[in-house]
Amino acid sequence: MRAAPIPEVLVADSYPANQDPGSSRDALGLGSSAGKGLDVRHGTILTLEDINVSFDGFKALSNLNLYIGVGELRCIIGPNGAGKTTMMDVITGKTRPDSGVAYFGETFDLTQMSEVAIAQAGIGRKFQKPTVFEALSVFENLELAQKTNKSVWASLRATLSGAQLERIDEVLSTIRLSDSRQRPAGLLSHGQKQFLEIGMLLMQDPQLLLLDEPVAGMTDAETEFTAELFKSLARKHSLMVVEHDMGFVGSIADHVTVLHHGSVLAEGSLEQVQNDERVIEVYLGR
């Protein structure tokens, strides 16, 4: 069963002493708009409760509880094999849990939806390795990524409306690729390809973005810009960022969740989890 609705105003990092991290709806509703058609009356955009996933006897997720607030920028950390990828697979419909509850907003039951339906509902995912159409220009990549049902060639031949052009220009500015709009995507640097793929997600108007190790392989300058970009996006979107770069995590996170053996080990500010003896033992090292 789903938990009772949480109060609409919550205090950050306030946990009863006898409460396990992640065991109740502690996500913060930060006051951002969640978009049309998404019911977030209680301030929570993503609810995972008692999620279990097993593969050939291996328990990838074990009674996982996680709650993401509207407009929140949540970082997920943990050692390899902690269940981070499987968790994102469950959220996006790639993997069906053996048991548990997964809701987007108050009404979208993710366990009953296809991957396409989940994407259309407003969840976008970016994998670690950027996937762009390298033979097409930056502009054409963003054009193809628009939230339409057109085929590839129909999209390329269609005449864009003024509003569509404005939106592409806005995204180009957001990802700092305005000067490269006609450049083939294959000629971009690794970091620029990452930015382009984020831009392609933004063209879909997602309400929740799942971002897997977004700064892997980036230069220091690109990493710094990514931090700025994510903090600006959190005003209009909710972000879940899986990342190993603790410096980057510290520069962006509202809240940090540590996964271990498929469940939440600790949760709170980066300082709180870094000082947690359990986290030090299994992940950060002494």
N, C-alpha and C positions, 0 to 999 in steps of 0.2 A: 504493500500500500504506500501511497505517497505521503510524505510528511505533511503536517498541518501547515498552513500558510505562515510565513514569517512576518514580523512587523515590517512596515515599510521603511522605518528608520532604524539603522543598526549602527553600533559603535564598532569601529575597526579594531581587530585584534583583541576582542573581549571574549574570553572563553572561561566558562566555569571550571574550577579546579578539578572536578571529577569527570570532565568531559573529554573524550578522545578526539583528537583533531579530525575534522572532516566528518563527524558523526551527526551533525545537524546543519540546517541551512544558514551558514554563516557568511554567504556571499554578500557583497555590498552592492546595493542598487545605487549607482552614482549619479542618477538623475538624467542620463542621456536618453535620447529618443531611440526606441528599439525598432521603429519602422512600422509601416502599415500592416495590419493583419496579424501581428504578433502580440499575444496577450502576456504581458509581464507585470501584471498588477501588483505582485508581491516583490518586485525588484530583482527577481532571479531569471536569467535568460537560459541557463543550462542546469538541469538537475540530473545527477546520476546517483542512484541509490541501490545499494546491495548488488552491484554488478559483478557477475561471475562469468568467466570465460576459461574454458579448458581446451587444450589441443593435445590429443592422444595421451591424456592423463596428466599433462603438465598444466598447472593452474596459472594462466597468464594474468588474470584479474581475480581478486579474492575479496568479495564483499566491499567493493570500491564505492565510496561515497564522495561526491564532489559537487560543489555548487558555485556557479559563476554568476556574478552580478551584472546588471545592465551597465554598460559603459566601463566595466572593469578591465584592467590589464593584468592577467594572471600568468605567472611563470610557473612551469612545471619542471622540476629537476628530479634527478634520481640516477642510480647506476644503470649500466646496460642490463637489460632483462627485467627492469622494474615494472614494465607494463605500459610505458608511455605511448608507444605506437599502437598497441592493441586498444588502448583507451580511445585514441583518435579514430581508429577503425570502427569502433562501436558507435561513436558519435556521428560518423559520416555514413553509417549503414553498410560498410564493407564487411564487418563482422557482426553476427548476431550473438548477443549474450545468451548464455545458458539460462540465466535467471537475472532478475533485477529490473529496475525502472530507469528509463532514459527519456527525459522530456526536454524539448526546446520550447521555451516559454511555458505557458500553463497547459497548452492543448495539443502540441505536436508530439505524438508518441514515436520517438525515433526507432524503436524496436519493430514498428509495424510499417516503416516507410522504406522505399527504395533509395539507392544512392542519389539518383536523379531528383527524386521528390525532395530529399533532404537539402540538396544544393539549391533547388528552386525555392524552398521555404526560407532560405537565408543563411545557410552555413557554408562557408568557403574554406577550402583547405589548401595549404601550400606545403609541398614536400621539400625535403632538404635540397635535392638537386633541381635546379630550375628547369621548367619545361615550357619552352616558347617555340613559336614557328620561326625558325632561324632564317628561312629564305624570304620571309615577309618583313616589311618595315615595322618599326616600333608602332607607328600609327595604325597600320593594318592589324597588328596583334591586338591592340586595344579595341579596334573596330569589330573584330571577330568575337571578342569577349563580351560584347554587349548582351544584355539579358533579352535575347530574342530566340525564336525558333527557326530562324532562317538557316539554309544550308550555307556551306563555306562560300561557294561561288556566288550564290544569290546575295550574300552579305557584302561581298567585295564589289558587286556591280550596283548595289542599291545606292540611292541618293540619300545621304545623311541629312537629317533635319537640323535646324539651327540649334535646338536643344541638345541633340546628340553630339554635334561638333563642340559645343560648349563643354559638355561633360568630358569628352576626350581631352580637350585642352586643359580642363581643370585637373584631371588625373595626371596628365603629362607634367604639369607644374608640381603637383604633389610629390611625384616620384623623381623629380628633377631630370626629366628626359626631354624637355621641350626642344632643346637644341638638337636632339637626335631623332626627331619624329620621323624623318624619312630614311634613317639609317637602317640597313638590314639588321635584324635582331642578332644574327649570328656573329656580327662584328662587335657586339657589345662586350664589355668586360664581364667577368663572373658576377661581380656585385651589381652591375647595371642590369644583367639578366634577372637577378633576384628582384630588383626593384620593378622591372617590367612585369614579372609574374605577379607581384603584389598588386600592381596597377590593373592587371587583367582580372584579378579577384575583385578589386574595387568596382570595376565596370559592371559586376553582377549585383552590386548593392547588397552585399551580405551584412547581416546583423552580428554574426559571430564569425571571427576568423581564427582558424587553427594554423599555426605557423611552426614548422618543424626545423629547428636549428637554422634560423634565418641568416645568421652572421657567419656561418662556417665558410672559411675560405676568403672572407672579406678583408680588405685593408683596414687599418685603424680609422681612416677618414670615412670609409663606407660604413663601418660599424657605428661610428658616432652619428652619422646621418640616419642610420636605421633606428637608433634609439630615439632620435628626434621625431622621426616619421611615426613610429609606433605610439609615442605619447600623444601626438596630435590626432592620430586615428582613434584613440580611445575616447575621444570626446563624442564621436558619432557611432562607434562600433564597440563591441566587446571583443577582446583578444585573449587567446590562449597561446602562449609561447613556450614551446619545449626547447630548452637550451642548456648547454654545458658550460658556456662562458659565464663565469660567475660575476665578472666585472660588468658585462653587458646586463645580466639579470639585475644586478644592484642598481643600474642606471635607469631601469624602466619599471620595475615591478611595483604594483600596488600591494600585491599579496603573493606569497610563494608557497607552493605545495610540493612536498617531497614524497615521491612514490618509492615503495620498496616491496618486492614480492607481490606486486599487483594490488596493493592497497595503500592508503595514505599513512605515511609514517609520522609526518609533522606538517604543520601549516602555520603561517603567520608572516611577519615581516622577514626580510632576508636576514636581519640581525638575529631575530628569534631562532630561525631554523639553523643558522650557522653556529649558534651557541647550544643547540640541542645535542646532548651527549649521544643519543641514538643516531642522529644524522652524521655526526662526526665519525662515529664508529663504522657505519655502513657505506658512507659516500664521500665525505669531505676529507677524511684522513686526519690523523693527529700530527 
